[in-house]
Amino acid sequence: MELDGPGGGTDGAFIELDRVEKVFDVRKKTGFLKRERRRVRAVDAISFSVARGEMVGYIGPNGAGKSTTIKMLTGILTPSGGRLRVAGIDPSRERTRLAQRIGVVFGQRTTLWWDLPLIDSYRLMHRMYRIPDARYRANLDRCVELLELADLLDVPVRQLSLGQRMRGDIAAALLHDPDVLYLDEPTIGLDVISKARVREFLRDLNAERGTTVLLTTHDLQDIEQLCSRVMVIDHGRLMYDGPLAGLHEAGESERTLVVDLERELPPIEVPGTRVVRVEGPRQWLAFPAAESAAPLVARIADRYPLVDLSVREPDIEAVIAKMYAASAAGAERAVS
């Protein structure tokens, strides 16, 4: 299932992929002194474009090809086929030139020097990127203020918490004013407060400077709060490209209202929901993910003695599994 969405054309594209592929040769031991060689297609003929200033979510399950795509966009990996351009530059051929235009944050890895104070990493990047002094100081001051790093600058990176290090990595990626920012799981392992702080900073960055952002994440709240467009990749193929609401419709996904009542009551009856679980005064209600939770919450609060309520987002793997099931069912009906 592959749908066209915004940014699908090439006019005004800042990031452009045309049938890009990445194939790895994998050797597997099959016996004594015997190895079997097979080819793994991590990215399979993907085409999309991103306009300057867009914030786009790039999501999918583990092993789908997200990180491989990002590595090709940065020039770390060379495509096996197809055409790829970022700001008119071929990443694999002009990696050094491209480095001045991009910033990268890998949630599982750090670009900071582990044993040095945070500020020393920034000073090294000042020299590496040859950032003019005035520009470096202005960007550093801005990142330190908005990401609340002032008390961390003299702390060795190895002593920072995951959330503190992630904020430090985001600042490091922005010191040279990149045109595009690639974020690979930037909120992984962060607490609620750190996530909110990072999201607010990224929204301001995009609004004020028009920085293009490509975000990969398993947290759909990151996508909902930051991106107007989402692309779904699975098994190396682009399955969906469009608004988040359309993704939920395509996957027929559901969100869950977790309702805590003052006392144990029969299952809640509210149009648009279905009760999937009841444990004492707590009830779980499913409703279509494409719909707003606000009207449902208002109805429940009006009719029931409500103590607390939370909304749980659908699991992206479940959404994609439903998309595959719907696609397969459609293919079977077409054959019959």
Secondary structure as UniProt FT lines:
FT   TURN            6..7
FT   TURN            11..12
FT   STRAND          13..31
FT   TURN            32..33
FT   STRAND          34..51
FT   TURN            52..53
FT   STRAND          55..59
FT   TURN            62..63
FT   HELIX           66..74
FT   STRAND          81..86
FT   TURN            87..88
FT   TURN            91..93
FT   HELIX           95..99
FT   TURN            100..101
FT   STRAND          102..106
FT   TURN            107..108
FT   TURN            114..115
FT   HELIX           118..128
FT   TURN            129..130
FT   HELIX           133..146
FT   TURN            147..148
FT   HELIX           150..152
FT   TURN            153..154
FT   HELIX           157..159
FT   HELIX           162..174
FT   TURN            175..176
FT   STRAND          180..184
FT   TURN            186..189
FT   HELIX           192..209
FT   STRAND          212..216
FT   HELIX           220..226
FT   STRAND          229..234
FT   TURN            235..236
FT   STRAND          237..242
FT   HELIX           244..251
FT   STRAND          254..261
FT   TURN            271..272
FT   STRAND          274..279
FT   TURN            280..281
FT   STRAND          282..288
FT   TURN            289..290
FT   HELIX           294..303
FT   STRAND          306..312
FT   HELIX           316..335
//
